[in-house]
C-alpha cells in the first residue's frame, strides 16, 4: 500500500520523538526504529518514564522509585514518592508570550499572555483560599470553553482541590447528575445559572459568577501551587451515562501530566511557540488534552460553540487567522464537510498547519483521502484513540513514520497495547478486543463513591483478568498500525459473527446518495439482525435500486454477514456532544427501552424518527 503521507527526512529527524529515540539509544542501548523504542518503553518502565520526565522538564520532586508493583495490574502505582502540581507545570512560562486565545462564534477574540494567566490564576487561587477551600475539596465549573474555565480549573488545582467541568449546554439536569455525585464545595458558573444550580447542589458553600471573577482574590497575590502526590486526584471526568447515572472517573495528578505531555511533545511534535487548537467542549476529556499544550510552551486557542457555525468551514478560517500549527477535529465534522462537497484548500492558505488530529470515532479511509485531497497534502494526519477512562491514548501518531489511509499509526509509547480474542490470547491482523497488558501512569484512581473499587475493577479488569479491557473492537495491521472498528458494546452479532459498525460505514462513504448512516443490531427470532438507517442527500429516495447498491457494496467489500436485513431512511442521525454516533441510544429506542444518556446527545430530538417503526415489526 502506498502511504498517504510520508515525512521528509529532515522533518522526521528534527522531531522531538527522534531526539528522544537518540537519547534512549545513547543511555540504554535501545535499537533504532519505532518498534524497538516502543518495546523498550513497555518492557523497561523504570528507564522509560524517568527519561520522559526529564526530557519533558516536568517541574516537581520525582523521588527515586518509579513503579511500585501491586497485587494486580490495577494496584500498581507510579512514582509513589513524587510531589508535583498540574497547575505549576502548565504555568511554567510567565512571560509576555500569548498563552491563551479565546474565540467566539460571533468573532470576538480575547487573549491572555503567560504572565497575565499566571497572575489571574494566582488571584483566584488566593480568593479560594480566603473562602476556606481546603485540599481535596471539589471545585466545579459549569462553563463554556473560555478563558474563565481555564483560570478556574488551574486556580482550584493550585490550591490542591479536585476540579471538574461540565458544558452548561448539557442542560441543568445533566449537570446536576454529574456534579451532585462528587459533593462540591465551590461552583463557578454564569450568573444566569447560579441560583438554579446552587439550589440543587446542597454541599456548596460558595457559588461564584464568572461575571464577578475579577473581584475574587488579591491581584498582587503570588502564585502558590500546592504540590501533591503523583497519584493524588486532580480532576473528575464523567462517562456518558449510557446505563444510568454517569460514572465519575477520578484522575490522578502526575499520570495525567506525564501522559498528556508525552503525547503532545513526542507523538504530535508540539513545540514551544506552536499554536494548538482542538474543537472540544468543557464536558469532554479532550478539554484537558487541549489545555495541557500550555506545558509544552504552545499557545492554546479556545473556541466556544459548534464548529459548523457561523458556517461549515469556520474552523478553517480560524486556522488561517490564528496561524494554527495543530488542528483537532472530529470525524463527524470531516464527514459533514466531505458530504457537502466543501474544499477548504480552495479558500484557505494553511501556511503554518503541520498536523491535523482526529478522535471521538474511527476515522475512515475515505476521510484520510479527503484531508489530503481537499485540506492539505503535506500534513501529518493523526487518528488517535484512548478514552475518558484513561484520558490518554492507547494508539496514536508517529511524526517519523508514514501515514496509511484508514490506519492509526502506532501504539503509544509506554502503553503495552494489544488485540486479543475472546479467550484473551493475542491475535495479529484479526478483529478482537483492544487491551493494555501492563500498568500505565494514567490508570484512574477509580470511580467516585466506589470505596472498594468493585465497580471500577469489574468495568476494566473482569473480562480479561490481568489486562485492561478498553471496550474497543480493533485489529492490528501489516504496518504495525491499528484499525478501530467501533465500540465493543455496539458490535453487531448476526448469527454470532462479530461486526464492527465502522466496517459498514466505510462501505457507504463511496455511495454519493448517502449523506450519513447508523447501524444497530435488532433482536429478532432468538438472533440479531442488522438494521441500517441512512440519511439521503436532497432529492434522493430510498428505492429498490439504491437498496441493491448498498447491499452489493457491503457484500462485495466485507462479507454476507455484514449485509443489513433492513435499510430505512431517516431525517437525522443522533450524535453525542463529542461527535460520536449514538448507536446505543438508537438500539434502545427501537427496542422500546429508556434512553439513559439523552442529555449527552447534541440532537436528542433525532431519536423520534426511530420510534415504533412498522418496518421493524416484520
VENWO-V520933 format. One record per pair of residues at least 4 apart in sequence whose C-alpha atoms are under 7 Angstrom apart, sorted by the first residue. I is the first residue (numbers start at 1). J is the second residue. D is the distance in Angstrom with one decimal. If there is no record, write none. Layout:
BEGIN
i: [I	I]
j: [J	J]
d: [D	D]
END
This chain:
BEGIN
i: [3	3	3	4	4	4	5	5	6	6	6	7	7	7	7	7	8	9	10	11	12	12	12	13	14	15	15	15	16	16	16	16	17	17	17	18	19	20	21	21	22	23	24	24	24	25	25	25	30	30	30	31	32	33	34	35	36	37	38	38	38	39	40	41	41	41	41	42	42	42	44	45	46	46	46	47	48	49	50	51	52	53	53	53	54	58	59	59	60	60	61	61	61	62	62	62	62	63	63	63	65	65	65	66	66	67	67	67	67	68	68	68	68	69	69	70	70	71	72	72	73	73	73	76	78	79	80	82	82	83	83	83	83	84	84	84	84	85	85	85	85	85	86	86	86	86	87	87	87	87	87	88	88	89	90	90	90	91	91	92	93	94	94	94	95	95	96	96	96	97	97	98	98	98	98	98	99	99	99	99	99	99	100	100	100	100	100	100	101	101	101	101	101	101	101	102	102	102	102	102	102	102	102	103	103	103	103	103	103	103	104	104	104	104	105	105	105	105	112	112	113	114	115	116	117	118	118	119	119	120	120	121	121	121	121	122	122	122	122	122	122	123	123	123	123	123	123	124	124	124	124	125	125	125	125	125	126	126	126	126	127	127	127	127	128	128	129	133	134	135	135	135	136	136	136	137	137	137	137	138	138	138	138	138	138	138	139	139	139	139	139	139	139	139	139	140	140	140	140	140	140	140	140	141	141	141	141	141	141	141	142	142	142	142	142	142	143	143	143	143	143	143	144	144	144	144	144	144	145	145	145	145	145	145	146	146	147	148	148	149	150	151	152	153	153	154	155	156	156	156	156	157	157	157	157	158	158	158	159	159	160	162	162	162	163	163	163	164	164	164	165	165	166	166	166	167	167	167	168	170	170	170	170	171	172	173	174	174	175	176	177	177	178	179	179	180	182	183	184	184	185	185	185	185	186	186	186	186	187	187	187	188	188	188	188	189	189	189	189	189	190	190	190	190	191	191	191	193	194	194	194	195	196	197	198	198	209	228	230	230	230	230	231	231	231	232	232	233	233	233	233	233	234	234	234	235	235	236	236	236	236	237	237	237	237	237	238	238	238	238	239	239	239	239	240	240	240	241	241	241	241	241	242	242	243	244	247	248	248	249	249	249	249	249	250	250	250	250	250	251	251	252	252	252	252	253	254	255	255	255	256	256	257	258	259	259	259	260	260	260	260	261	261	261	262	263	263	264	264	264	264	265	265	265	265	267	267	267	268	268	269	270	270	271	271	271	272	272	272	273	273	273	274	274	274	275	275	275	275	275	275	275	276	276	276	276	276	276	276	276	277	277	277	277	277	277	277	278	278	278	278	279	279	280	280	280	281	282	284	285	285	285	286	287	288	291	293	293	293	294	294	294	307	307	307	308	308	308	309	310	313	313	314	315	316	316	316	317	317	318	319	319	319	320	320	320	320	323	324	324	325	325	325	325	326	326	326	326	327	327	327	328	328	328	329	329	329	330	330	330	330	330	331	331	331	331	331	332	332	333	334	334	335	335	336	337	337	338	338	339	343	343	344	344	344	345	345	345	345	354	354	355	355	355	356	356	356	356	357	357	357	358	358	358	359	359	359	360	360	360	361	362	362	362	362	363	363	363	364	364	364	365	365	365	366	366	367	368	368	368	369	370	371	371	372	372	373	380	382	382	382	383	383	383	384	384	384	384	384	385	385	385	385	386	386	386	386	386	386	387	387	387	389	390	390	390	393	394	394	394	394	395	395	395	395	396	396	396	396	396	397	397	397	398	398	403	406	407	407	407	408	408	408	409	409	410	410	410	411	411	414	415	415	416	416	416	417	417	417	418	418	418	418	419	419	419	419	419	419	419	419	420	420	420	420	420	420	420	421	421	421	421	421	424	428	429	429	429	430	430	431	431	431	432	432	432	433	433	433	433	434	434	434	434	434	434	435	435	435	435	436	436	436	437	437	446	446	447	450	450	453	454	455	456	457	457	458	460	460	460	461	461	461	461	461	463	464	471	471	472	472	472	472	473	473	473	473	473	473	474	474	474	474	475	475	475	476	476	476	476	477	477	485	485	485	485	486	486	486	486	487	490	490	491	491	491	491	492	492	492	492	492	492	492	493	493	493	493	494	494	494	494	494	495	495	499	501	501	502	503	504	504	505	505	507	507	508	513	513	513	514	514	514	514	515	515	515	516	516	517	517	517	517	518	518	518	518	518	519	519	519	519	519	520	520	520	520	520	521	521	521	521	521	522	522	522	522	523	523	523	524	524	529	530	530	530	531	531	531	531	532	532	532	532	533	533	533	533	534	534	534	535	535	535	535	536	542	542	542	543	544	545	546	547	548	549	550	551	551	552	553	554	554	554	555	555	555	555	558	570	572	573	574	574	574	574	574	574	574	575	575	575	575	575	575	575	576	576	576	576	576	576	577	577	577	582	583	584	585	585	586	586	586	587	588	588	588	588	589	589	589	589	590	590	590	598]
j: [402	403	404	403	404	405	402	403	401	402	403	11	12	400	401	402	12	13	14	15	18	399	400	18	18	19	269	399	20	265	266	269	21	266	267	22	23	24	25	37	26	27	28	29	30	29	30	31	36	37	40	36	36	37	38	39	40	41	42	413	414	43	44	45	48	413	414	414	415	416	48	49	50	66	67	51	52	53	54	55	56	57	58	258	58	89	84	89	83	84	82	83	84	79	81	82	83	79	81	82	79	80	81	78	79	76	77	78	79	76	77	78	80	76	77	75	76	75	76	466	438	439	466	439	441	230	230	229	230	227	228	229	230	227	228	229	230	89	225	226	227	228	90	157	253	257	91	154	157	158	225	92	225	295	292	294	295	118	295	295	114	114	115	118	114	115	113	114	115	113	114	111	112	113	114	299	112	113	114	294	299	300	111	112	113	299	300	301	109	110	111	112	300	301	302	109	110	111	146	147	301	302	303	107	108	109	110	302	303	304	108	109	303	304	304	305	309	310	116	117	117	118	119	120	121	122	223	123	223	124	151	125	151	154	155	126	155	221	222	223	224	127	216	217	218	219	221	128	155	216	217	129	155	156	158	159	130	217	218	221	131	216	217	218	132	133	133	137	161	159	160	161	160	161	162	161	162	184	185	161	162	163	183	184	185	186	156	161	162	163	164	184	185	186	187	163	164	165	179	184	186	187	188	149	164	165	166	187	188	189	165	166	167	168	188	189	149	166	167	168	189	190	149	167	168	281	282	304	149	281	282	302	303	304	150	302	151	152	210	153	154	155	156	157	163	158	159	160	161	162	163	161	162	163	234	224	225	226	225	226	226	233	234	235	234	235	236	235	236	237	282	283	175	282	283	281	282	283	175	174	175	599	600	175	176	177	178	599	179	180	181	245	246	183	184	201	448	203	203	204	203	204	205	206	204	205	206	207	206	207	208	207	208	209	210	193	194	208	209	210	194	209	210	211	209	210	211	197	198	207	209	199	200	201	204	207	213	232	252	253	254	255	252	253	254	252	253	250	251	252	253	445	251	252	253	250	251	248	249	250	251	248	249	250	285	388	246	247	248	249	246	247	248	388	246	597	600	245	246	247	596	597	596	597	596	596	447	447	448	389	444	446	447	448	444	445	446	447	448	444	445	256	442	444	445	257	258	259	441	442	260	442	261	262	263	392	442	264	289	292	392	265	292	296	266	267	268	268	269	270	293	269	270	271	296	397	398	399	397	399	399	274	296	296	297	298	296	297	298	297	298	299	298	299	325	298	299	300	323	324	325	326	298	299	300	301	324	325	326	327	290	300	301	302	326	327	328	290	327	328	329	328	329	284	286	287	287	287	578	289	388	391	290	291	292	300	297	298	300	298	299	300	312	314	315	312	313	314	314	314	317	344	318	319	320	344	348	321	348	322	323	324	350	324	348	349	350	352	352	353	352	353	354	355	353	354	355	356	355	356	357	356	357	358	333	357	358	334	358	359	360	579	335	358	359	361	363	336	579	337	338	367	339	367	340	341	342	342	370	515	374	375	348	374	375	349	374	375	376	379	380	379	380	381	379	380	381	382	381	382	383	382	383	384	383	384	385	578	579	580	580	484	485	486	502	367	383	406	368	406	506	369	405	406	370	509	371	372	405	406	373	374	375	376	376	377	377	399	396	397	408	396	397	408	393	395	396	397	408	393	394	395	396	390	391	392	393	394	395	391	392	393	444	442	443	444	412	411	412	415	417	408	410	411	412	408	409	410	411	412	408	409	410	409	410	409	483	481	482	483	481	482	483	481	482	480	481	482	415	417	440	436	440	436	437	438	435	436	437	426	434	435	436	426	427	432	433	434	435	474	475	424	425	426	427	432	433	434	425	426	427	432	433	464	476	475	476	477	475	476	473	474	475	473	474	475	471	472	473	474	469	470	471	472	473	474	467	468	469	470	467	468	469	467	468	453	456	456	454	455	457	458	459	460	461	462	462	468	469	470	465	466	467	468	469	469	469	487	488	484	486	487	488	484	485	486	487	488	500	482	483	484	485	482	483	484	480	481	482	483	481	482	500	501	502	503	490	500	501	502	491	583	584	498	499	500	501	498	499	500	501	520	521	530	497	498	499	528	527	528	529	530	561	527	528	562	505	519	506	507	508	554	509	517	553	554	514	536	537	540	534	535	536	537	535	536	537	534	535	533	534	535	573	532	533	534	573	583	530	531	532	533	583	530	531	532	583	587	528	529	530	531	587	528	529	530	531	527	528	529	528	529	565	564	565	566	564	565	566	567	564	566	567	568	567	568	569	570	568	569	570	569	570	571	572	540	546	547	569	547	548	549	550	551	552	553	554	555	563	556	557	558	562	563	559	560	562	563	562	609	606	606	581	582	601	603	604	606	607	579	580	581	582	601	602	603	580	581	582	600	601	602	600	601	602	586	587	588	589	595	590	607	610	591	592	593	594	595	593	595	610	611	610	611	612	604]
d: [5.9	5.6	4.8	5.6	5.4	6.1	5.6	5.2	6.6	4.4	6.5	6.0	5.9	6.4	6.7	6.6	6.2	6.0	6.1	6.4	6.9	6.3	4.4	5.6	6.7	6.6	6.1	6.9	6.1	6.4	5.5	6.0	6.1	4.6	6.8	6.3	6.4	6.3	6.2	6.9	6.2	6.0	5.5	6.6	5.7	4.4	4.3	6.3	6.8	6.5	7.0	5.7	6.5	6.4	6.0	6.1	6.2	6.1	6.4	5.3	6.8	6.1	5.6	5.9	5.2	5.9	4.8	4.9	6.3	5.7	6.1	5.7	6.8	5.5	6.7	6.4	6.3	6.1	6.2	5.9	6.0	6.2	5.5	6.9	6.5	6.8	6.7	5.9	5.8	4.4	5.3	5.1	6.4	6.8	6.9	4.4	6.6	6.8	5.0	5.0	5.6	6.6	6.7	5.5	4.5	6.9	5.8	4.5	5.9	5.7	5.1	6.1	6.9	4.6	6.6	4.4	4.4	6.1	6.9	6.6	6.5	5.5	6.0	6.4	5.8	6.3	6.5	5.8	5.4	5.5	5.1	4.8	5.8	4.5	5.5	6.6	6.6	6.5	6.4	6.3	4.6	6.3	6.5	6.8	6.3	6.5	6.0	5.3	6.0	5.6	6.7	6.1	5.8	5.8	6.6	5.3	4.3	6.1	7.0	6.9	5.8	4.7	4.1	6.5	5.4	4.9	5.3	6.0	6.0	5.3	5.8	7.0	6.0	4.1	5.9	6.0	5.8	4.9	4.8	6.8	4.7	6.1	5.5	5.2	6.8	5.8	5.0	5.9	6.9	5.8	4.5	6.7	6.4	4.7	6.0	5.7	5.2	6.2	6.0	6.3	5.9	4.6	5.8	6.4	5.7	4.7	6.7	6.1	4.8	6.8	5.3	6.7	5.8	5.5	6.6	6.5	6.4	6.3	5.7	5.8	6.1	6.2	6.3	6.1	6.1	6.0	6.9	6.1	7.0	6.2	6.7	5.9	5.4	6.4	4.9	6.1	6.8	6.0	5.9	4.4	6.8	6.3	6.9	4.8	5.3	5.2	5.7	6.2	5.9	5.8	5.3	6.2	4.5	6.4	6.5	6.1	6.2	5.1	6.5	6.5	6.3	5.1	3.7	6.9	6.6	5.7	5.3	6.9	6.6	6.3	4.4	4.7	6.2	4.6	5.7	5.1	6.0	6.9	6.4	5.8	4.7	5.8	7.0	4.5	5.7	6.9	6.4	6.6	6.1	4.9	6.4	5.7	6.1	4.8	6.0	5.8	4.8	5.7	7.0	6.4	6.3	5.0	6.3	7.0	6.4	4.9	6.4	5.6	4.5	5.8	6.0	4.9	5.7	5.2	6.3	5.0	6.0	6.6	5.7	5.8	5.7	6.9	7.0	5.6	6.6	6.7	6.1	6.3	6.4	5.7	5.5	6.2	6.2	5.3	6.8	6.4	6.3	6.0	6.9	6.2	6.1	6.0	6.2	6.2	5.9	6.0	6.5	6.5	5.3	6.9	6.2	5.3	6.5	6.7	6.8	6.6	4.2	5.4	6.3	5.6	5.4	6.4	5.0	4.9	6.5	4.5	6.4	5.5	5.1	6.7	5.9	6.0	6.4	5.6	4.4	6.3	5.1	4.7	7.0	5.9	6.6	6.1	6.5	6.3	6.1	6.0	6.4	5.8	6.1	5.2	6.8	6.6	6.5	6.8	6.9	5.9	6.9	5.6	6.0	5.8	5.9	4.3	5.3	6.6	5.6	6.1	4.9	5.7	6.5	4.7	6.0	6.1	4.9	5.9	6.4	6.4	6.0	6.5	5.2	5.9	6.4	5.2	5.5	6.8	4.9	6.9	6.7	6.2	5.9	6.7	6.7	6.2	6.8	6.4	6.9	6.8	6.6	6.4	6.9	5.5	4.3	6.9	5.0	6.0	6.2	5.2	5.8	6.3	5.6	4.3	5.8	7.0	6.0	5.3	4.8	6.1	5.6	6.2	5.4	4.6	6.0	5.9	5.1	6.6	6.7	6.9	5.8	5.5	4.8	5.9	5.1	5.3	6.9	7.0	5.6	6.1	6.2	5.1	3.8	6.7	6.3	5.1	5.3	4.9	6.0	5.7	6.7	5.4	5.4	6.7	6.8	6.1	4.8	6.5	5.8	5.4	5.5	5.8	6.4	4.8	5.6	6.2	6.9	6.3	6.0	6.4	5.9	5.9	4.4	4.3	5.8	5.5	6.0	6.0	6.3	6.5	6.6	6.3	6.4	6.8	6.3	6.0	6.6	7.0	5.6	4.9	6.3	4.9	6.2	5.4	6.8	4.7	4.9	6.7	6.8	5.4	5.3	6.4	6.6	6.7	6.8	6.5	6.7	6.2	6.6	6.5	5.9	4.1	5.1	6.1	5.0	6.6	4.7	6.2	5.9	5.6	4.7	6.1	6.9	4.8	5.3	6.5	6.5	6.1	5.1	6.0	6.1	6.2	4.9	6.6	6.8	6.1	5.1	6.7	6.0	5.2	6.0	6.1	5.8	4.0	6.2	5.9	5.5	6.6	6.2	6.0	6.3	5.5	6.6	6.8	5.5	6.2	6.0	6.4	6.1	6.4	6.7	5.6	6.6	5.3	6.4	6.5	7.0	6.5	6.2	4.2	6.8	6.5	6.5	6.6	6.8	7.0	6.4	6.3	6.6	6.9	6.8	6.1	6.9	5.8	5.6	4.9	6.5	6.8	6.8	6.6	5.8	5.7	6.1	5.7	5.2	4.1	5.3	6.4	6.1	6.3	4.9	5.9	6.4	4.9	6.1	5.8	4.5	5.7	6.7	6.3	5.2	6.6	5.2	5.5	6.0	6.2	6.0	6.3	6.8	6.3	5.6	6.1	5.8	6.4	6.1	6.8	6.0	6.8	6.2	6.3	5.2	6.0	6.8	5.8	5.0	6.8	5.9	6.1	5.4	6.7	5.6	4.9	6.5	5.1	6.2	5.4	4.6	5.9	6.8	6.2	4.9	6.2	5.9	4.7	5.9	6.3	4.9	6.3	6.0	5.5	6.2	6.4	6.1	5.9	5.8	5.9	6.8	6.8	6.9	6.4	6.5	6.5	6.7	5.2	6.0	6.4	4.8	3.9	6.2	6.8	6.2	6.4	5.5	6.6	5.9	5.5	4.9	6.4	5.2	4.4	6.3	7.0	6.7	5.2	7.0	6.3	6.9	5.4	6.6	5.8	4.4	6.8	6.5	5.4	6.1	5.5	6.5	7.0	6.9	5.5	3.9	5.2	6.9	5.5	6.4	6.9	6.9	5.7	5.6	6.1	6.6	5.9	5.5	6.1	6.2	6.7	5.6	4.2	5.1	6.1	6.1	5.6	6.1	5.7	6.8	5.3	6.2	6.3	6.8	6.4	6.9	5.9	5.6	5.3	5.4	5.0	6.2	4.6	6.6	6.3	4.8	6.7	6.8	6.1	7.0	6.7	6.5	5.2	5.3	5.7	5.8	4.5	6.4	6.8	5.9	5.4	6.1	5.7	6.0	5.6	5.3	4.6	6.0	6.7	6.2	5.1	5.0	4.2	5.3	5.3	5.3	6.7	5.4	6.5	6.5	5.1	6.4	6.1	5.9	5.5	4.7	5.3	5.4	7.0	6.7	5.4	4.6	5.6	5.5	6.2	6.7	6.0	5.0	6.0	6.6	6.0	6.7	5.4	6.2	5.9	6.3	5.3	4.8	5.8	5.8	5.0	6.9	5.0	6.5	6.4	5.9	6.1	6.7	6.6	6.0	6.1	6.1	6.5	5.2	6.4	4.7	5.4	5.1	6.5	5.5	6.6	6.0	5.4	6.1	6.8	6.6	5.9	5.1	6.8	6.0	4.5	5.1	6.0	5.3	5.5	5.7	5.1	6.6	7.0	5.6	4.4	5.4	5.7	5.4	6.7	6.3	5.7	4.5	6.4	5.1	5.8	4.7	6.4	4.9	6.2	7.0	5.4	5.9	5.7	6.5	6.6	6.5	6.2	5.6	5.0	6.3	5.8	5.0	6.3	6.9	6.7	5.4	6.9	5.0	4.8	6.3	6.2	6.6	4.8	5.3	6.9	6.8	6.4	6.9	6.9	6.6	6.3	6.1	7.0	6.7	6.8	6.6	7.0	6.4	5.9	7.0	5.8	5.6	6.5	6.5	6.0	4.7	5.9	5.5	5.3	5.5	5.9	5.0	5.5	4.3	5.9	6.8	6.0	5.3	6.6	6.8	6.7	6.8	5.7	4.5	6.2	6.9	5.9	5.5	6.7	6.3	5.8	5.8	5.6	4.8	6.1	6.8	5.4	5.3	6.3	6.7	5.9	4.6	6.5	5.3	6.3	6.0	4.6	5.5	6.8	5.5	6.0	4.8	6.0	6.0	6.2	4.8	6.3	5.8	4.9	5.6	6.3	6.3	4.9	5.9	5.9	5.4	5.7	6.2	6.0	6.0	6.7	6.6	6.3	6.0	6.3	6.2	6.2	5.9	6.1	6.3	6.0	5.7	5.9	6.2	5.8	6.7	6.0	5.0	5.2	6.7	6.0	6.5	6.5	5.6	6.3	6.2	5.5	6.9	5.8	6.4	5.4	6.4	5.8	5.4	4.5	5.1	5.7	5.8	6.5	5.2	6.4	6.0	5.7	4.1	5.3	6.1	5.5	4.7	6.5	6.2	6.1	6.2	5.7	6.3	6.7	6.9	6.4	6.2	4.9	6.5	6.2	5.7	6.9	6.5	6.0	6.1	5.8	6.8	6.0]
END
